[in-house]
Amino acid sequence: MGRVVIVDNRPGAGMRLAAEVLKNSTPDGNTVLLSPIDPITVAPLIYDNMRYARKDFLPVTDVVQYPFGIAVKSSSPYKTLDQIALASHQEPRYEAASHAWYSSQNGRRRNCARIDRGIL
């Protein structure tokens, strides 16, 4: 890059503080946000009184890709994605999902997906 890079970690609030710093920065190409996309896409959907909106940011590039899978309890009667999808269509009230990355940093919404039928 041929320049000095200063890393200014802004932990807390599920990365919303860092996103707010970017929103309020001078748009000079020197301040960027390196984070999962969650504070820009998910946070505005689940938090009230956000100080930024999705339209305040422009994604530039993907930095990393990682495997992301679906799991069920080992005792679950559902062993394939088709079986899970069919069960959720037959009984939509039992459908639930949990995203470990964002919810692990999110005190307001715990990673507590409970399904009475034992899907998860």
VEXDREN-2710 file (C-alpha; in Angstrom, 1 decimal):
% VEXDREN-2710
k/r/px/py/pz
1/MET/0.0/0.0/0.0
2/GLY/3.0/2.3/0.5
3/ARG/1.4/4.1/3.5
4/VAL/1.2/4.0/7.2
5/VAL/-1.9/2.1/8.4
6/ILE/-3.3/2.8/11.9
7/VAL/-5.7/0.2/13.3
8/ASP/-8.2/1.8/15.6
9/ASN/-10.2/-1.1/17.2
10/ARG/-13.6/0.0/18.4
11/PRO/-15.0/-2.9/20.3
12/GLY/-18.5/-3.1/21.8
13/ALA/-22.1/-2.9/20.9
14/GLY/-21.8/-5.7/18.3
15/MET/-19.6/-3.6/16.1
16/ARG/-22.1/-0.8/15.9
17/LEU/-19.7/1.6/17.5
18/ALA/-17.1/1.0/14.8
19/ALA/-19.8/1.4/12.1
20/GLU/-20.8/4.7/13.6
21/VAL/-17.2/6.0/13.6
22/LEU/-17.1/5.2/9.9
23/LYS/-20.4/7.0/9.2
24/ASN/-19.2/10.1/11.0
25/SER/-15.7/10.1/9.4
26/THR/-14.6/12.3/6.5
27/PRO/-15.1/10.4/3.2
28/ASP/-11.4/10.7/2.2
29/GLY/-10.7/7.0/1.5
30/ASN/-8.5/6.7/4.6
31/THR/-11.1/5.4/7.0
32/VAL/-12.6/1.9/6.3
33/LEU/-14.6/-0.6/8.3
34/LEU/-13.3/-4.2/8.4
35/SER/-16.0/-6.3/9.9
36/PRO/-18.7/-8.8/9.2
37/ILE/-21.6/-7.3/7.3
38/ASP/-23.9/-7.8/10.3
39/PRO/-23.6/-4.3/11.9
40/ILE/-24.7/-2.8/8.6
41/THR/-27.4/-5.3/7.6
42/VAL/-28.7/-7.1/10.7
43/ALA/-28.3/-4.4/13.5
44/PRO/-30.7/-1.9/11.9
45/LEU/-33.4/-4.6/11.8
46/ILE/-33.2/-5.5/15.5
47/TYR/-32.2/-2.3/17.3
48/ASP/-34.1/0.8/17.9
49/ASN/-32.5/4.3/17.8
50/MET/-29.7/3.4/15.4
51/ARG/-27.4/6.4/14.6
52/TYR/-26.8/5.1/11.0
53/ALA/-28.7/3.3/8.2
54/ARG/-27.7/0.8/5.6
55/LYS/-27.7/3.6/3.0
56/ASP/-24.8/5.3/4.9
57/PHE/-22.4/2.6/3.7
58/LEU/-21.1/1.1/0.4
59/PRO/-19.7/-2.4/0.5
60/VAL/-16.4/-2.4/-1.4
61/THR/-15.2/-6.0/-1.5
62/ASP/-15.4/-9.4/0.2
63/VAL/-12.4/-10.0/2.3
64/VAL/-12.9/-13.5/3.5
65/GLN/-15.2/-16.4/2.8
66/TYR/-15.8/-19.1/5.4
67/PRO/-17.8/-22.3/5.5
68/PHE/-21.2/-21.9/7.0
69/GLY/-23.3/-25.0/7.7
70/ILE/-26.6/-26.2/9.2
71/ALA/-26.6/-28.5/12.2
72/VAL/-29.3/-30.3/14.1
73/LYS/-29.2/-32.2/17.4
74/SER/-27.8/-35.7/17.0
75/SER/-31.2/-37.1/18.2
76/SER/-33.2/-35.1/15.7
77/PRO/-35.4/-37.1/13.3
78/TYR/-34.4/-34.7/10.5
79/LYS/-31.2/-35.7/8.8
80/THR/-31.3/-33.7/5.5
81/LEU/-32.0/-30.1/4.5
82/ASP/-35.1/-31.3/2.6
83/GLN/-36.5/-32.9/5.8
84/ILE/-35.9/-29.8/7.8
85/ALA/-37.5/-27.6/5.1
86/LEU/-40.5/-29.9/4.8
87/ALA/-41.0/-29.9/8.6
88/SER/-40.8/-26.1/8.8
89/HIS/-43.4/-25.8/6.0
90/GLN/-45.7/-28.2/7.7
91/GLU/-45.4/-26.5/11.1
92/PRO/-44.0/-23.0/10.6
93/ARG/-44.5/-22.1/14.2
94/TYR/-41.6/-24.4/15.1
95/GLU/-39.2/-23.0/12.7
96/ALA/-36.2/-21.3/14.3
97/ALA/-32.6/-20.4/13.4
98/SER/-29.6/-19.0/15.2
99/HIS/-26.6/-17.3/13.8
100/ALA/-23.7/-17.9/16.1
101/TRP/-21.5/-15.1/15.0
102/TYR/-23.7/-12.1/15.5
103/SER/-25.8/-13.4/18.4
104/SER/-22.6/-14.3/20.4
105/GLN/-21.9/-10.5/20.5
106/ASN/-25.5/-9.5/21.0
107/GLY/-26.7/-9.4/24.6
108/ARG/-30.2/-8.5/23.6
109/ARG/-30.9/-11.5/21.5
110/ARG/-29.3/-14.7/23.0
111/ASN/-28.5/-17.7/20.9
112/CYS/-31.4/-19.7/22.4
113/ALA/-33.2/-21.3/19.4
114/ARG/-35.7/-23.6/21.1
115/ILE/-37.9/-25.8/19.0
116/ASP/-40.4/-28.0/20.8
117/ARG/-40.1/-30.7/18.1
118/GLY/-36.4/-31.1/18.6
119/ILE/-35.3/-29.9/15.2
120/LEU/-32.3/-27.9/16.7
END
